[in-house]
Amino acid sequence: MAKYIKHYYVDGENLVEFFVDKNMGPNGKTHPRIDGLDVKFWFVDSNGIDYCMSVVPDETVITPENGLGEGAYSVWASEIAGQFESQRASVASNSDMLTRLSKTEAEVLAMAFDNSSVESMLASFAQLAPTPEVLGS
């Protein structure tokens, strides 16, 4: 099992200041030092601030604070599903991306999001990205 967390980046030097209202500080930014942190998704919030959806082992203690929170899998997956919907709509409205994917707008909009596991969610997002060979052309 695992715990599901949402976290923002922290100051690259003091490692405790979560960047919830900016994307960078004078010391750069990094992921927080959390035992077993496994970042799965990188997103941008409605204010343009970078954040991550990650998993940690069950035994990792998470103390919620501004910029760090733990939630049930269903809540975590729901937020990721919302990001998928937004990304899917963006790709569907971008003719260059449709060309790179060799898909029509309707095909992209019909792509399903599978939240049955972290791996299936990652695979859902992979549908929206051109293969490296296509990117190089």
N, C-alpha and C positions, 0 to 999 in steps of 0.2 A: 504494500500500500504506500501511498504518498500523501503529502499535504500539497494543496494547490494555493499558490500565492500570486499576488499582483504586487509589483514593486517598481519604483522609479530608480533612476541612477543616483549615485551618491558622489559627493566631492572626492576627487581623485587622491587627495592628501589626507583629509581628516576622516574620511570613510563613514561619517555619521550624518552629514547634512544631506537629506534627500532632496533632489531637485524636482519639486512639484510645481514650481512656477518659473522655471528656466531650464534650458537644455545644457548649459555649460557654466562652469565656474572658473576662477582664475587657475585652479589646479587641475583642470580637466574633469572628466567624469569616468566612473567605473561602476561595475555591479557591486551591490552591497556584499560584505563578507558574511555569508550565511552558510553554515555547514551543509554540504551536499547540494548546493544550488545548481539546478539544471534548467537553464533558460530554454524555453521552447518557442516562444513567440515574442517578437519585437513589434510594438505598435506606437502610434502617436495619438495622444488624447485630443479632445475637442479644443484645447487651448494650444495645440501644437507642441506639447511636451512629450518626449520619448518615455516609454515605460515598457515593462516586460511582464509576461505571464510565464511563471516558472513552477517547477515542482521541487520539493525537498523531501528527504526521508521522514517518515513518521516521527522518529525520535528527535528531529530538529525542533528546537523551541523557537517559536515565532512570537514576538511581542509586538502586537499591532501599534502602529504610530502613523503619523501623517507621511504617506509615501510607501507604506508597507502594510499589507493586510493579507489575511488568510481566509479562504472561503471554501464552501462545499464545492465538489466537482461540478454540480449542476449550475451553480452561479458562475464559476470560472468558465465552463464550456459555453454558457450563454453569452458572456462577453466576447469570447472568441468568435462565436457564430455571428454576432453583430458586426465584428470587424470583417469577417468573410463576406457578409452581404454587401458591405460598403466596397470592399475590394472587387468583388464580382461585378458590381454596377459600374465601377470605374473602368475595369477592363472592357466590359461590354460596350462602353461608350467611346472607346479609344480605337480608332480604325487601325493604327499601327500595331497595337497589341493583338487585335483580332487577326491581322495578317501574320504576325509572328507565331500565333497559336494555331493558325490554319483552321479557325473556327468562325462561325457566324455569331452575331449578337445573340440570336435566339439560343444557339448551342451553349454559349457562355452562361446566359441567364438560367438555363436549365440544369447547370452543374449543381449537384447535390452537395450538401455539407453533412458529413458523417461525424457526429460527436460521441460515438460509442467508445472511443479511446483517444489518448493523446496522439498515437501514431496515425489513427484515421483522420484526425483533425489536420495533422501535418500533411497528409496525403491530399486532403481536400484543397488546401492552399496550393499545393504543388500543381494542381490542375490549372491554376491561374498564371503560371510562370512558363515562359518559353524554355525549351531545352537549351543547354549551353551552346550546342551546335547552331541553333537558330539565332541566338544572341550575337554570335560572332559574324554572321553573314550580313 
